Amino acid sequence: MIRIVTHFPKLSYCSSIGKETAKRCIVRLLMEIVIPVEKGNAAASDGSMQKVFDDFVADSTPEAAYFFLREGKRAALFVFEEKNPKNLVAHNERLFVALDAEIHIQPVLSHQELNQQF
C-alpha cells in the first residue's frame, strides 16, 4: 500500500511564514517516511536503500536527517527547505518506487520564525 499525507501550504501561506526570495516561497518541511519490513530488508540487502537516501539528501540538502524505528519498521525523518512544491513529486516518487514508503510531509517553523509571527 502506498499512502502519502501532504500538507503543503499555498503560496499565500508562504508570505506569512516562509521566506520570500526572488519571488519564490521557501518553506521548511518535516518529512517522515516509514518503510515496510519486507521491502526495507530487500533494499538494505541490495544497497538500494543507501542509494535512495544518498540521492534524496543530495537533492533536498536537509538541515537534519534522522533514522529510527517506528512500530517495528525502518523510518526516517528529514527537515529541509523547499522552494517549489513540484519538487515534492520527485522526492516522493523516488521513495515510493525504491522503498514502498509511507510518507508524511508537514510544514514546520523554527522557534525564531514562530516568534516573528507574534
ABEGO torsion letter per residue (X at the ends): XBBBBBBBBBAAAAAAABBBBGGBBBBBBBBBBBBBAAAAAAAAAAGAAAAAAAAAAAAAGBABBBBBBBGGBBBBBBBBBBABAAAAAAAAAAAAAAAGBBBBBBBBBBAAAAAAAX
